[in-house]
């Protein structure tokens, strides 16, 4: 018998359920979600006291309890069906026997059709009707042959392994008895198979064609904005989130939009929706591990593995360096590598080597048990288990459970799974995982699963014709044209109307809505609402959060207090972080010195000379950074903050500059080893030597610049060398090379520093005078930055302090003066010093007497600049010892804009 139910009467619905419980009947709901809802709701509403778990159950659990479904054999499950399908397609690939499910011309690629087999197995009993079709078309015979072949093989498989297929049990199985009350049983997909057996049980049927109105909006965004404003108002009015449910058609596609709009309306959501394990970061890692071999250990594949952020590697920095070394050695793009190459690349990291060996062994594993041992070894040797994020660790446990079940299946069936790695990836793609949520928010459900619930307020969003269509096809292997030809024999079971009606009853207040246009295109309303004349246009006259009628009038454009389309969750998160930082006082080292003396001492210790705590080490680059920005100097030289390189840039200016330095260093080192001076008449010989040096350089790494990029620059490098030779023919002809790329240092006790430097090239004439050259890849320092606007000496000692400071501030390029100070502190006499632009072929003579170029300044002016340099060194020492790293306003070109609090980012 059935009890009809009027729309919106949740009280009658609840009374029917309470009455059934009072009569000792167990309530049976179409889904576990609906059963869980009513178990909790009836207790919280005090309609009943305590309810045992077995008094409110789902349809699946009801079948297990109330029917003779179990035999001595074990039921087949999804994993077993997948195992069988894998064996079928392997057999068909060797000896083709399928004619339609796998076209004969694609038999060698049978594995591509493997996913069809498990879905087809459950439909085989229904398919027997096809053998009775009158005047069957010619194309039907191959399909029937395939169905018969698969059925006979599957029955043999079940028998051999003591299994049975639940989907093949006889219709109307024997009911073993018991007191039950069925709630909306028509929503169960296999209800028709049990209808005869449960006809005598009391039930609450879904009324026919009783639906609430469907509200139509101009577009889906407007619809969702309006819904969240109404939900926010309900929450403001004190309605518990547990009394509000949101069901969404096509939830997978709209989930990101829902998150954005709910955040803007301050509506907390809890998504009760599972997703494939393979879509999780940990699941993708398993896939990347298995597929690394098939990619030929290419750089993109290995980079995804080594830098997988979801995995807490013991030493991820070593993984990053391994990727960098791979690029340096030319494993670029999709070009294949080898295990041996990668083992050499990863030789400095035990965890990276463990990962590489696991990627190799996972593909060659002969069984799921072997694959499980590979994964356990990897997790034990390369992963820091203390640093797992809780959610990722739970997903890892689920993935490892799948591997364990595969291994147990092998043991139970007595045979190994072929290609267990690939089999695991298919299982992870099919296995749904619902993350555990501790948040208390409004449940968001995909369409279908929430039918039969009854919260106080139920919003059914995006309810257009396609998203709420519920159609069960008994013949999924037939094309639409084939179905049309067979007619009613193979008609689909359309449950769309009955689900729409059930949702109309799934709440004290239910609101259906849809947008005429979504992000993917136009939408049409479901036919059941059209036939009932139950479509109403959204009411744009009422708006604002104070609107109290959530199921009669809707408004979207002006509901939110600001334009939702311009602000996203990431921006909102940043705003919250800004506000927290802006209201939390703290030290701002860009504006004031370090106040803690201990911290100041620790900071200055980073620059102390080895074995001399009373001295600081100062280089030209450190001094330049200090003069540019003291805060940047703190970040770079004290805290050691730097950004690792992972970008492949064939024109990396820094690396190319280093390449030119290395090449010229190798050339002048070879010239020095001859113990002969530079001789202009030997330039052709020098060029041949340089070409050999260049080609040998291709055998070593040059940062992230690919080997192909270095090789392609040989003509440019030769032009650079020719230009250097032309300049040196006039500048150093007859001089011996004293040093090339040589480091040197000198102690300046009066300043409390050790001055360190690396000279690009120093040559010495017969009379002991030195020529100093510093290479620049392209751009040279401006002349005014070097001499401060005065090429001749200005009588520095006679200037007033303010004028002296102004002259000092005008000089920002101090590299050559720094090197001259260093050399002359060792007793050398520097006759000429200058900068050479390698790619432009330009030489700037800073000071000296040479026909190569006119000097930028006199030697006397250089002495005044060196005097300023002494003062700058004193200032650096004083600020470091005092912890003063306050920054200047000269921020152009600064690499730390993203973390500086001076001009670009507050905190």
C-alpha positions in Angstrom: 0.0 0.0 0.0 1.1 3.6 -0.6 0.5 6.9 1.1 0.3 9.9 -1.1 2.0 13.0 0.1 1.1 16.7 -0.7 3.9 19.1 -1.5 5.7 21.0 1.3 4.1 18.9 4.0 7.2 17.7 5.8 5.2 17.2 8.9 3.1 14.6 7.2 6.3 13.0 5.8 7.8 12.9 9.2 4.6 11.6 10.8 4.5 8.8 8.4 8.1 7.9 9.3 7.5 8.2 13.0 4.4 6.0 12.7 6.4 3.3 10.9 9.0 3.3 13.6 6.3 3.1 16.3 4.9 0.1 14.6 8.3 -1.6 14.7 9.1 -1.2 11.0 12.6 -0.3 9.8 12.7 2.6 7.4 14.3 2.0 4.0 15.6 5.0 2.1 16.8 5.1 -1.5 20.3 6.3 -0.5 22.6 6.2 2.5 22.6 10.0 2.6 18.9 10.2 3.0 19.0 7.5 5.7 21.7 9.4 7.6 19.7 12.6 7.4 16.5 11.2 8.8 18.3 9.3 11.6 19.9 12.5 12.8 16.8 14.7 12.1 14.3 12.6 14.0 16.5 12.5 17.1 17.4 16.2 17.1 13.8 17.2 16.5 12.8 14.9 19.4 10.3 13.1 17.3 11.8 9.9 18.7 14.3 9.2 21.5 17.0 6.8 20.5 17.2 5.0 17.1 19.3 1.9 16.4 21.4 1.9 13.3 19.4 -1.1 11.9 16.1 0.8 12.1 16.9 3.4 9.4 18.8 1.9 6.5 19.6 2.4 2.8 18.1 0.3 0.0 21.4 -1.5 -0.6 21.6 -2.6 3.0 17.9 -3.6 2.9 18.6 -6.0 0.0 21.4 -7.7 1.9 19.2 -8.2 5.0 15.8 -9.0 3.4 16.7 -11.3 0.5 18.4 -14.6 -0.2 21.2 -12.9 -2.2 24.2 -14.6 -0.6 25.4 -18.0 -1.4 28.5 -19.9 -0.2 30.3 -18.1 -3.0 31.6 -14.6 -2.7 30.0 -11.7 -4.7 32.0 -10.2 -7.5 32.9 -6.5 -7.1 34.1 -3.7 -9.3 37.8 -4.7 -8.8 37.0 -8.3 -9.8 35.1 -7.2 -12.9 38.0 -5.0 -13.9 40.4 -7.9 -13.4 38.2 -10.0 -15.7 38.0 -7.3 -18.3 41.8 -7.0 -18.3 42.1 -10.7 -19.0 39.4 -10.5 -21.8 41.1 -7.7 -23.7 44.5 -9.4 -23.4 43.0 -12.6 -24.9 41.3 -10.7 -27.6 44.5 -8.9 -28.5 46.2 -12.3 -29.0 43.3 -14.2 -30.6 40.5 -11.8 -31.7 37.1 -13.2 -31.0 35.1 -10.0 -30.3 33.3 -8.6 -33.4 31.4 -5.5 -32.2 32.5 -4.5 -28.7 36.0 -4.3 -30.0 36.1 -3.8 -33.8 38.3 -6.4 -35.4 40.6 -3.9 -37.0 41.5 -2.5 -33.5 41.9 -5.9 -31.9 45.6 -5.2 -31.3 44.6 -2.2 -29.3 41.9 -4.0 -27.3 43.1 -2.5 -24.0 41.6 0.9 -25.2 38.1 -0.8 -25.0 38.7 -2.4 -21.6 36.4 0.1 -19.7 33.4 -1.1 -21.7 33.5 -4.6 -20.3 32.6 -4.1 -16.6 29.7 -1.8 -17.5 28.4 -4.4 -20.0 28.5 -7.3 -17.6 25.7 -6.0 -15.4 23.5 -5.5 -18.5 23.9 -9.0 -19.9 20.7 -10.4 -18.3 18.6 -7.6 -19.9 20.3 -8.1 -23.2 18.8 -11.6 -23.7 15.8 -9.8 -25.0 17.7 -9.0 -28.1 17.9 -12.6 -29.2 14.1 -12.5 -29.5 13.9 -9.5 -31.8 11.7 -10.2 -34.9 13.5 -9.8 -38.2 16.8 -8.7 -36.6 19.1 -6.4 -38.5 22.4 -7.7 -39.8 24.5 -5.6 -37.3 22.8 -7.3 -34.3 24.4 -10.8 -34.8 28.0 -9.6 -34.0 26.7 -7.9 -30.8 24.9 -11.0 -29.7 28.0 -13.1 -30.4 30.1 -10.7 -28.3 27.6 -10.8 -25.4 27.5 -14.6 -25.5 31.3 -14.9 -25.6 31.8 -12.5 -22.7 29.0 -14.2 -20.7 30.4 -17.7 -21.2 33.9 -16.6 -20.2 32.7 -14.7 -17.2 30.6 -17.6 -15.9 33.6 -19.9 -16.2 35.7 -17.2 -14.4 33.1 -17.0 -11.6 33.0 -20.8 -11.2 36.7 -21.2 -11.2 37.1 -18.7 -8.4 34.0 -19.5 -6.3 32.3 -16.2 -7.1 28.8 -15.0 -8.1 27.6 -11.9 -10.0 24.9 -10.1 -7.9 23.6 -8.3 -11.1 22.8 -11.8 -12.6 20.6 -13.0 -9.8 17.0 -13.9 -10.8 14.4 -11.1 -10.7 12.0 -11.0 -7.7 14.3 -13.0 -5.4 12.8 -14.6 -2.3 12.0 -12.2 0.5 13.1 -13.7 3.9 10.6 -11.5 5.8 10.8 -8.6 8.3 9.0 -5.4 9.1 10.0 -2.6 6.8 8.6 0.7 5.5 9.9 1.7 2.1 10.4 5.4 1.4 10.5 6.5 -2.2 11.6 3.0 -3.4 11.0 3.9 -7.0 14.2 5.9 -6.9 16.4 2.8 -6.5 17.8 1.9 -9.9 17.1 -1.8 -9.5 13.7 -1.5 -7.8 11.9 -3.1 -10.7 13.8 -6.4 -10.1 12.5 -6.6 -6.5 9.1 -4.9 -6.9 7.2 -8.2 -7.0 8.9 -9.4 -3.8 8.2 -6.2 -1.8 4.7 -5.5 -3.1 3.1 -6.3 0.3 5.4 -4.0 2.3 4.1 -0.6 3.4 5.7 2.2 1.4 5.7 5.9 0.9 5.6 6.4 -2.9 6.6 9.5 -4.9 3.4 11.2 -5.9 2.9 11.7 -9.7 3.6 15.0 -11.3 3.5 17.2 -8.2 6.3 19.8 -8.4 7.1 23.2 -7.0 7.6 26.1 -9.4 10.9 26.4 -11.3 12.3 29.9 -11.2 14.1 31.1 -14.4 17.0 33.5 -14.3 18.8 35.3 -17.1 22.0 33.3 -16.5 23.5 30.8 -14.1 25.7 33.3 -12.3 22.7 35.5 -11.5 20.9 32.4 -10.2 23.7 31.4 -7.9 24.3 34.9 -6.6 20.6 35.2 -5.7 20.6 31.9 -4.0 23.6 32.7 -1.8 22.2 36.1 -0.8 19.0 34.3 0.3 21.0 31.6 2.2 23.1 34.3 3.8 19.8 36.0 5.0 18.6 32.7 6.4 21.8 32.3 8.4 21.5 35.9 9.6 18.0 35.0 10.8 19.4 32.2 12.9 18.6 29.2 10.8 21.1 26.4 11.5 23.3 25.4 8.5 22.2 21.8 9.1 18.7 22.9 8.1 19.8 24.1 4.7 20.8 21.9 1.8 21.9 22.9 -1.7 21.6 20.4 -4.5 23.3 21.4 -7.8 22.9 19.9 -11.2 26.2 19.3 -12.9 28.0 20.0 -9.7 31.4 19.0 -11.0 31.4 21.8 -13.5 30.0 24.5 -11.2 32.0 23.7 -8.0 34.7 26.4 -8.6 32.0 29.0 -9.3 30.1 28.0 -6.2 33.2 28.4 -4.0 33.8 31.9 -5.3 30.3 33.2 -4.9 29.7 31.6 -1.6 32.9 33.2 -0.2 31.7 36.6 -1.4 28.4 36.1 0.4 30.1 34.6 3.5 28.2 31.4 3.2 30.1 28.3 4.5 29.8 25.2 2.2 30.6 21.6 2.8 30.7 19.5 -0.4 29.3 16.0 0.1 30.7 14.8 -3.2 33.3 12.2 -4.0 36.0 12.6 -6.6 38.3 10.1 -8.3 41.4 9.2 -6.3 43.4 9.9 -9.4 42.3 13.6 -9.3 43.9 14.2 -5.9 47.5 15.4 -5.7 48.6 12.1 -4.2 46.7 10.1 -6.8 48.4 12.1 -9.6 51.7 11.3 -8.0 51.0 7.5 -8.3 50.0 8.1 -12.0 53.2 10.1 -12.7 55.3 7.4 -11.0 53.8 4.6 -13.1 53.9 6.6 -16.4 57.5 8.0 -16.0 58.9 4.9 -17.8 56.4 5.2 -20.7 57.5 8.9 -21.2 61.1 7.7 -21.7 62.1 9.4 -18.4 61.6 12.7 -20.0 62.4 15.9 -18.2 58.7 17.0 -17.8 57.7 13.6 -16.4 60.7 13.4 -14.0 60.2 17.0 -13.0 56.6 16.3 -11.9 57.8 13.3 -9.9 60.8 15.0 -8.2 59.0 18.2 -7.4 55.6 16.7 -6.4 54.6 19.1 -3.6 52.0 16.8 -2.1 54.7 14.4 -1.0 56.9 15.4 2.0 60.3 14.3 0.6 63.1 14.0 3.1 65.2 16.5 1.1 63.2 18.3 -1.6 66.1 20.7 -2.2 68.2 17.8 -3.6 65.3 17.0 -5.9 65.3 20.5 -7.2 69.1 20.4 -7.8 68.6 17.1 -9.7 66.1 18.8 -12.1 68.6 21.6 -12.6 71.4 19.2 -13.4 69.2 17.4 -15.9 68.6 20.6 -17.8 72.3 21.4 -17.7 73.0 18.0 -19.2 70.6 18.6 -22.1 67.5 16.5 -21.1 65.1 19.1 -22.4 61.5 19.1 -23.5 60.1 15.7 -24.2 63.4 14.2 -25.3 63.9 10.8 -23.7 66.4 10.0 -21.0 67.5 6.7 -19.5 67.4 5.3 -16.0 71.2 5.3 -16.0 71.4 9.0 -16.9 69.0 9.9 -14.2 70.8 7.7 -11.6 73.9 9.7 -12.3 72.0 13.0 -12.1 70.4 11.9 -8.7 73.6 10.5 -7.3 73.8 13.2 -4.6 70.2 12.5 -3.3 69.2 9.2 -1.7 65.5 10.1 -1.8 65.7 11.1 -5.5 67.4 7.8 -6.3 64.8 5.9 -4.4 62.1 7.7 -6.4 63.8 6.9 -9.7 64.3 3.2 -8.8 60.6 3.0 -7.7 59.5 4.5 -11.1 61.6 1.8 -12.9 60.5 -1.1 -10.6 56.8 -0.1 -10.6 56.5 -0.6 -14.3 58.5 -3.9 -14.3 56.6 -5.3 -11.3 55.3 -8.8 -12.1 52.4 -8.6 -9.6 50.4 -6.3 -7.4 52.3 -7.8 -4.4 55.6 -6.7 -6.0 54.2 -3.3 -6.8 53.1 -2.9 -3.1 56.6 -3.8 -1.9 58.1 -1.2 -4.3 55.8 1.5 -2.9 56.4 0.6 0.7 60.1 0.8 0.1 59.8 4.2 -1.5 57.6 5.6 1.3 60.0 4.2 3.9 63.2 5.6 2.4 62.3 8.9 0.7 59.4 10.3 2.6 59.3 12.2 5.9 56.2 10.8 7.5 56.1 13.5 10.2 55.4 16.2 7.6 52.4 14.7 5.8 49.4 17.0 5.5 46.5 15.1 7.2 44.3 15.2 4.1 47.1 14.0 1.8 48.0 11.2 4.2 44.4 10.0 4.2 44.4 9.9 0.5 47.7 8.0 0.5 46.2 5.4 2.9 43.3 4.9 0.5 45.7 4.5 -2.5 47.8 2.0 -0.5 44.6 0.2 0.4 43.8 -0.2 -3.3 47.2 -1.8 -3.8 46.7 -4.1 -0.8 43.3 -5.2 -2.1 44.9 -5.9 -5.5 47.5 -8.0 -3.9 44.9 -9.8 -1.8 42.8 -10.4 -5.0 45.8 -12.0 -6.7 46.3 -14.3 -3.7 42.6 -15.2 -3.6 42.4 -15.9 -7.4 45.7 -17.6 -7.5 47.0 -15.6 -10.5 48.9 -12.4 -11.0 47.5 -9.2 -12.4 49.2 -8.3 -15.8 50.7 -4.8 -15.7 49.7 -4.1 -12.1 50.9 -0.5 -12.4 48.5 0.3 -15.2 45.8 -1.7 -13.5 46.3 0.4 -10.3 45.9 3.6 -12.3 42.6 2.4 -13.7 41.4 1.5 -10.2 42.4 4.9 -8.8 40.5 6.6 -11.6 37.3 4.6 -10.8 37.5 4.8 -7.0 35.7 7.7 -5.5 37.0 9.4 -2.4 35.0 11.8 -0.2 37.3 14.0 1.9 36.6 14.1 5.6 35.4 17.6 6.5 35.5 19.0 10.0 34.0 22.2 8.9 30.4 23.0 9.8 28.7 24.3 6.8 25.8 23.9 4.4 25.8 20.6 2.6 26.2 20.8 -1.2 25.1 17.7 -3.0 25.1 16.5 -6.6 21.7 15.9 -8.1 20.1 12.5 -7.3 21.8 11.7 -4.1 19.7 14.0 -1.9 16.3 12.9 -3.0 14.3 11.8 0.1 16.0 14.1 2.5 13.9 16.8 4.0 15.7 19.8 5.5 13.9 23.0 6.4 15.2 24.7 3.2 16.3 22.9 0.1 17.8 24.8 -2.9 17.9 22.9 -6.2 20.2 25.0 -8.4 21.1 24.7 -12.1 18.0 22.5 -12.6 17.9 22.7 -16.4 16.8 19.9 -18.7 20.2 18.3 -19.2 21.5 18.5 -15.7 18.5 16.9 -14.0 17.9 14.2 -16.6 18.0 10.8 -15.0 18.0 8.1 -17.6 19.0 4.5 -17.1 20.1 2.7 -20.3 19.9 -1.0 -20.3 21.8 -1.2 -23.6 24.7 1.2 -23.3 26.6 -0.6 -26.1 24.1 0.3 -28.7 24.3 3.6 -30.7 21.4 5.9 -30.9 20.7 4.9 -34.5 20.6 1.2 -33.4 18.2 2.0 -30.6 15.9 3.9 -32.9 15.9 0.9 -35.3 15.0 -1.6 -32.5 12.3 0.8 -31.0 10.6 0.1 -27.7 12.5 -3.1 -27.2 15.6 -1.2 -26.0 13.9 1.9 -24.7 15.7 3.7 -21.8 14.2 3.9 -18.4 13.5 7.7 -17.9 13.4 8.6 -14.2 13.6 12.4 -14.7 10.0 13.2 -13.8 9.9 11.0 -10.7 13.2 12.5 -9.4 11.9 16.0 -10.0 8.8 15.2 -8.0 10.8 13.5 -5.2 12.9 16.6 -4.9 9.8 18.8 -4.7 9.0 16.8 -1.5 12.6 16.9 -0.2 12.3 19.8 2.2 9.8 21.9 4.1 10.6 24.7 1.6 12.0 23.7 -1.7 13.2 26.1 -4.5 14.0 24.9 -8.0 15.9 27.3 -10.3 18.0 27.5 -13.4 19.6 30.1 -15.6 18.6 30.5 -19.3 22.3 30.7 -20.1 25.2 29.0 -18.5 29.0 29.3 -19.0 28.9 26.5 -21.5 25.9 27.7 -23.5 22.0 28.1 -23.4 19.8 26.0 -21.2 16.3 24.6 -21.6 13.8 23.9 -18.7 12.9 20.3 -17.9 9.8 19.1 -19.7 7.9 18.2 -16.5 7.9 21.9 -15.4 6.9 23.0 -18.9 4.0 20.6 -19.1 2.8 21.7 -15.7 3.1 25.4 -16.5 5.3 25.7 -13.4 7.9 28.1 -14.7 8.1 31.5 -13.2 10.5 34.4 -14.1 12.7 35.7 -11.4 11.4 38.8 -9.6 13.9 41.7 -10.1 11.8 44.2 -8.2 12.9 43.1 -4.8 16.6 43.1 -3.8 18.9 43.3 -0.9 19.9 41.0 1.9 16.9 41.9 4.0 14.5 40.1 1.5 12.7 37.4 3.6 10.9 35.4 1.0 13.5 33.0 -0.4 11.1 30.9 -2.4 8.9 33.5 -4.1 11.1 36.3 -5.3 14.8 36.4 -6.3 17.2 39.1 -7.1 20.7 39.0 -8.2 22.3 42.0 -9.8 22.3 44.2 -6.7 22.1 41.6 -3.9 25.8 41.5 -3.2 27.3 44.6 -1.6 30.0 44.8 -4.3 30.6 43.5 -7.7 31.1 39.8 -7.3 32.6 39.3 -10.7 35.6 41.5 -9.8 36.7 39.8 -6.6 37.8 36.2 -6.2 38.6 34.0 -3.2 42.4 34.4 -3.7 42.0 38.1 -3.6 39.7 37.8 -0.5 42.4 35.7 1.2 45.0 38.2 0.4 42.8 41.0 1.8 42.3 39.1 5.0 46.1 38.5 5.4 46.7 42.2 4.7 44.2 43.3 7.4 45.7 40.9 9.9 49.2 42.2 9.2 48.1 45.9 9.1 46.5 45.6 12.6 49.4 43.6 14.1 52.4 45.8 15.1 55.8 44.4 14.5 59.3 45.4 13.6 59.8 47.0 10.2 63.5 46.6 9.3 63.0 48.7 6.2 62.5 51.7 8.4 64.4 51.1 11.7 67.5 49.2 12.9 67.3 45.8 14.7 66.6 46.5 18.4 67.8 43.1 19.7 71.5 43.2 20.2 71.8 39.4 20.0 70.1 39.4 16.7 72.4 42.1 15.4 75.4 40.1 16.5 74.1 37.0 14.8 73.4 38.9 11.6 76.9 40.5 11.5 78.4 37.1 12.1 77.3 36.0 8.7 79.8 38.4 7.2 82.7 37.8 9.5 86.0 36.7 8.1 87.0 33.2 8.8 89.0 33.1 12.0 88.7 36.9 12.5 85.5 37.8 14.3 86.7 41.4 14.4 86.7 41.7 10.6 83.9 41.6 8.0 84.3 40.3 4.5 83.3 42.9 1.9 83.2 42.3 -1.8 82.5 44.6 -4.7 79.0 43.1 -5.2 78.2 43.2 -1.5 79.1 46.9 -1.4 77.0 47.6 -4.5 74.0 45.9 -3.0 74.5 47.7 0.2 74.6 51.1 -1.6 71.5 50.2 -3.7 69.3 49.0 -0.8 70.4 48.1 2.7 67.2 46.0 3.2 68.0 44.0 0.0 71.6 43.6 1.4 70.1 42.1 4.5 68.0 39.6 2.5 70.8 38.6 0.1 74.1 38.7 2.1 72.9 38.2 5.6 69.8 35.9 5.3 70.9 34.3 2.1 67.5 34.6 0.4 67.6 33.7 -3.3 65.2 32.2 -5.8 66.1 28.8 -7.2 66.3 28.5 -11.0 64.0 26.0 -12.8 63.2 28.0 -15.9 64.9 26.9 -19.2 66.0 30.1 -20.8 68.4 29.8 -23.8 69.2 33.5 -23.5 69.7 33.8 -19.7 71.9 36.9 -19.6 73.6 36.0 -16.4 74.6 32.5 -17.5 75.7 33.8 -20.9 77.9 36.4 -19.2 79.4 33.6 -17.1 80.0 31.6 -20.3 82.0 34.4 -21.9 84.0 34.9 -18.7 84.8 31.2 -18.5 85.9 31.1 -22.2 88.2 34.1 -21.9 89.5 32.8 -18.6 90.4 29.4 -20.3 92.1 31.2 -23.2 94.2 33.6 -21.1 95.1 30.8 -18.7 96.4 28.8 -21.6 98.3 31.9 -22.8 99.8 32.4 -19.3 100.9 28.7 -19.2 103.0 29.4 -22.3 105.0 32.0 -20.3 104.9 34.2 -23.3 103.5 37.7 -23.6 100.4 38.6 -25.6 101.5 39.1 -29.2 99.2 40.8 -31.7 100.7 38.9 -34.7 99.4 35.6 -33.3 95.7 36.5 -33.3 94.9 33.8 -36.0 96.5 31.2 -33.8 94.7 32.5 -30.7 91.4 32.3 -32.6 91.9 28.6 -33.4 92.7 28.0 -29.7 89.6 29.8 -28.6 87.4 27.7 -31.0 88.8 24.5 -29.4 88.1 25.9 -26.0 84.5 26.8 -27.0 83.7 23.3 -28.3 85.1 21.6 -25.2 82.8 23.8 -23.1 79.8 22.1 -24.7 80.7 19.0 -22.6 79.8 20.8 -19.3 76.7 22.4 -17.8 75.9 26.1 -18.1 73.1 26.6 -15.6 69.7 26.3 -17.1 70.9 27.3 -20.6 70.5 24.2 -22.8 73.5 22.7 -24.6 71.8 23.4 -27.9 71.6 27.1 -26.9 75.3 27.2 -26.1 76.2 25.4 -29.4 74.1 27.9 -31.4 76.1 30.8 -29.9 79.4 29.8 -31.3 79.4 32.4 -34.2 78.6 35.1 -31.7 81.3 33.9 -29.3 83.9 34.0 -32.1 82.9 37.6 -33.0 83.2 38.5 -29.3 86.7 37.0 -29.2 87.8 38.8 -32.4 86.7 42.1 -30.9 88.6 41.5 -27.7 91.7 40.6 -29.7 91.5 43.8 -31.7 91.3 45.9 -28.5 94.1 43.9 -26.7 96.3 44.3 -29.7 96.6 48.0 -28.7 96.0 47.7 -25.0 98.2 44.8 -23.8 100.5 43.9 -26.7 103.8 42.7 -25.2 102.3 42.3 -21.7 102.2 39.1 -19.8 99.0 37.8 -18.3 99.4 37.9 -14.5 96.0 36.5 -13.6 92.6 35.6 -15.1 89.5 35.2 -13.0 91.7 35.1 -9.9 90.4 35.8 -6.4 92.4 38.0 -4.0 91.9 39.7 -0.7 93.5 42.2 1.6 93.0 43.1 5.2 92.2 46.8 5.9 92.5 46.9 9.7 91.6 50.6 9.9 88.2 49.7 8.5 87.8 46.4 10.2 87.3 44.5 6.9 88.8 42.0 4.6 88.3 43.3 1.1 87.8 40.4 -1.4 87.6 40.5 -5.1 87.9 38.5 -8.3 89.7 40.1 -11.2 88.5 39.2 -14.7 92.0 39.9 -16.1 95.3 41.5 -14.9 98.3 41.8 -17.2 101.7 43.3 -16.5 104.1 45.2 -18.7 107.9 44.8 -18.7 108.4 47.7 -16.4 105.9 46.3 -13.8 102.9 48.4 -14.5 99.5 46.7 -14.4 96.5 46.8 -16.7 93.1 45.8 -15.2 90.1 44.8 -17.3 86.7 43.9 -16.1 84.2 42.2 -18.5 80.6 43.1 -18.9 78.3 41.1 -21.1 76.6 44.1 -22.7 75.9 47.3 -20.8 78.7 49.3 -19.2 78.4 51.7 -16.2 77.6 55.2 -17.1 80.5 57.7 -17.0 78.7 60.1 -14.6 78.0 57.2 -12.2 81.8 56.5 -12.1 83.2 60.0 -11.7 80.2 61.9 -10.3 80.1 64.5 -13.1 83.8 65.5 -12.7 86.5 63.9 -14.9 89.2 65.9 -13.2 90.1 66.1 -9.5 88.1 68.7 -7.6 90.3 69.2 -4.5 88.2 66.9 -2.3 90.0 67.7 1.0 89.2 71.4 0.6 85.4 70.8 0.3 82.9 71.4 3.0 81.3 68.2 4.5 78.0 68.8 2.7 79.7 69.3 -0.7 81.9 66.3 0.0 78.7 64.2 0.8 77.0 65.4 -2.4 80.0 64.4 -4.5 80.1 61.0 -2.7 76.3 60.4 -3.4 76.8 61.2 -7.1 79.2 58.2 -7.5 77.3 54.9 -7.6 79.7 52.7 -9.6 82.7 51.6 -7.5 83.8 48.3 -8.9 87.0 49.5 -10.7 88.0 51.7 -7.7 87.4 48.7 -5.5 89.7 46.5 -7.6 92.3 49.2 -7.8 92.3 49.6 -4.0 92.7 45.8 -3.7 95.6 45.6 -6.2 97.5 48.6 -5.0 97.1 47.5 -1.4 99.3 44.5 -2.5 101.9 46.9 -3.9 101.0 46.8 -7.6 101.0 50.0 -9.7 97.8 50.1 -11.8 98.6 52.0 -15.1 95.3 51.3 -17.0 91.9 50.1 -15.8 88.7 49.7 -17.8 85.5 47.9 -18.6 84.9 45.8 -21.8 81.4 45.2 -23.2 81.8 41.8 -24.8 78.7 41.7 -27.1 78.9 45.4 -28.1 82.7 45.3 -28.6 83.2 48.6 -26.7 86.0 49.3 -24.3 85.7 52.1 -21.7 89.1 53.2 -20.3 88.3 54.4 -16.8 91.7 55.9 -16.3 95.2 55.5 -17.8 97.2 56.4 -20.8 96.4 54.3 -23.9 95.6 54.8 -27.6 92.6 52.4 -27.2 90.2 55.0 -25.8 90.0 58.3 -24.1 90.0 57.9 -20.3 86.8 58.6 -18.4 88.7 60.3 -15.5 92.1 61.3 -14.5 94.2 59.3 -12.1 93.9 62.1 -9.6 90.1 61.9 -9.8 90.3 58.2 -9.3 92.2 58.8 -6.1 89.3 61.0 -4.9 86.8 58.3 -5.8 88.9 55.7 -3.9 88.7 58.1 -0.9 84.9 58.0 -1.1 85.2 54.2 -1.3 86.9 54.1 2.0 84.1 56.1 3.5 81.5 53.8 2.0 83.2 50.8 3.5 83.2 52.4 6.9 79.5 53.1 6.6 78.8 49.5 5.7 80.7 48.2 8.7 79.0 50.6 11.0 75.5 49.7 9.7 76.1 46.0 9.9 77.5 46.1 13.4 74.6 48.4 14.4 71.9 46.3 12.7 70.8 49.2 10.5 69.3 47.8 7.2 66.8 50.5 6.6 66.2 50.9 2.9 66.4 53.7 0.4 63.8 54.7 -2.2 65.9 53.5 -5.1 63.9 50.3 -5.9 64.1 50.1 -9.7 65.2 46.7 -10.8 65.1 45.3 -7.2 64.6 41.5 -7.2 62.8 41.6 -3.8 59.7 43.6 -4.7 57.5 40.7 -3.8 58.6 40.7 -0.2 59.7 44.3 0.4 57.5 46.4 2.7 58.8 49.7 1.5 57.0 50.5 -1.7 55.4 47.5 -3.3 54.0 45.1 -0.7 52.9 46.0 2.8 53.8 42.6 4.3 
